[in-house]
Amino acid sequence: MAVRYYLSLPDPAALPAAGEFAFVSHGADGLAEELQAALRGDALFQRWRAAQDDPDAVDPALGIVDPGAVVRGEQHDLQIDLIAVTAIPGPILKHRLRLLAGGAWQLRDVSAA
């Protein structure tokens, strides 16, 4: 079952501080594309997994993907809002967002898609 997540990046300038897996885009469309790619494919998960002390001990369930995930970005002054529609469970979505944005994101709302 797909869920719609309403996300906010209130300070996009803080995103590079998220670390080695951080967003590299600067605009709403680019950030939406990066998050969509992180939900549709496992490249981000594989890079993160390879960086762990014991990659084989990482729960493979963290690598779940949703090829049908869709993310839309909207610019509002300096803030960027992302709307993600995906079947990926919330805890895994949050894990991907922590990799991409560190603590520089907010979950605003959740609804059925």
C-alpha positions as CSV (number, residue, x, y, z in Angstrom):
1,M,0.0,0.0,0.0
2,A,1.5,3.3,-1.0
3,V,1.8,6.2,1.4
4,R,2.2,9.9,0.7
5,Y,4.8,11.6,2.9
6,Y,5.0,15.4,3.1
7,L,8.6,16.4,3.9
8,S,10.2,19.7,4.4
9,L,13.9,20.8,4.0
10,P,13.7,24.1,5.9
11,D,17.4,24.9,5.4
12,P,18.7,23.4,2.1
13,A,22.1,25.1,2.7
14,A,22.6,22.7,5.6
15,L,22.3,19.5,3.5
16,P,25.9,19.1,2.6
17,A,26.8,18.7,6.3
18,A,24.8,15.5,6.3
19,G,28.0,13.6,5.4
20,E,29.3,11.4,2.6
21,F,25.8,10.3,1.4
22,A,24.3,13.8,1.4
23,F,22.2,15.3,-1.3
24,V,24.3,17.0,-4.0
25,S,21.5,18.9,-5.8
26,H,20.5,22.4,-4.8
27,G,17.0,22.9,-6.2
28,A,13.7,21.3,-5.5
29,D,13.6,19.3,-8.7
30,G,17.1,17.9,-8.2
31,L,16.5,16.9,-4.6
32,A,13.2,15.2,-5.5
33,E,15.1,13.3,-8.2
34,E,17.8,12.2,-5.8
35,L,15.2,11.0,-3.2
36,Q,13.2,9.2,-5.9
37,A,16.3,7.4,-7.1
38,A,17.1,6.4,-3.5
39,L,13.6,4.9,-3.1
40,R,13.5,3.3,-6.6
41,G,16.9,1.7,-6.6
42,D,19.4,0.3,-4.1
43,A,22.6,2.3,-5.1
44,L,22.4,4.5,-2.0
45,F,21.8,1.5,0.3
46,Q,24.7,-0.4,-1.3
47,R,27.1,2.6,-0.9
48,W,26.1,2.9,2.8
49,R,26.2,-0.8,3.4
50,A,29.8,-1.0,1.9
51,A,30.9,1.8,4.3
52,Q,29.8,-0.2,7.4
53,D,32.3,-2.1,9.6
54,D,30.6,-5.4,8.8
55,P,28.6,-5.0,5.6
56,D,27.5,-8.6,5.8
57,A,25.8,-8.0,9.1
58,V,23.6,-5.2,7.7
59,D,19.9,-6.3,7.6
60,P,19.1,-6.7,3.9
61,A,15.5,-5.5,4.6
62,L,17.0,-1.9,4.8
63,G,17.7,-2.2,1.1
64,I,14.1,-2.6,0.0
65,V,13.2,-0.6,-3.1
66,D,10.0,0.6,-4.7
67,P,10.4,1.0,-8.5
68,G,7.1,2.9,-8.6
69,A,8.1,5.6,-6.0
70,V,7.4,9.1,-7.1
71,V,8.8,12.3,-5.5
72,R,7.8,15.9,-6.3
73,G,9.7,18.9,-5.1
74,E,8.4,22.5,-4.5
75,Q,10.5,25.6,-3.7
76,H,9.0,28.0,-1.2
77,D,11.4,30.9,-0.7
78,L,14.4,29.2,0.9
79,Q,12.5,26.1,2.1
80,I,12.0,23.0,-0.1
81,D,9.1,20.7,0.3
82,L,9.1,17.2,-1.0
83,I,6.1,14.9,-1.5
84,A,7.0,11.3,-1.7
85,V,4.6,8.5,-2.7
86,T,6.0,5.1,-2.0
87,A,5.2,1.7,-0.6
88,I,8.5,1.7,1.3
89,P,7.9,1.5,5.1
90,G,8.3,4.7,7.1
91,P,11.3,3.6,9.1
92,I,13.3,2.8,5.9
93,L,12.2,6.0,4.3
94,K,13.5,7.9,7.4
95,H,16.8,5.9,7.2
96,R,17.3,7.0,3.6
97,L,16.4,10.6,4.5
98,R,18.9,10.6,7.4
99,L,21.6,9.4,4.9
100,L,20.7,12.1,2.4
101,A,19.8,15.0,4.7
102,G,21.1,14.2,8.2
103,G,18.8,16.0,10.6
104,A,18.0,18.8,8.2
105,W,14.5,17.5,7.2
106,Q,11.1,17.3,8.8
107,L,8.2,15.0,8.3
108,R,5.1,17.2,8.1
109,D,2.3,14.8,7.4
110,V,1.5,11.3,6.1
111,S,-1.6,10.1,4.2
112,A,-2.8,7.2,2.2
113,A,-1.9,7.6,-1.5
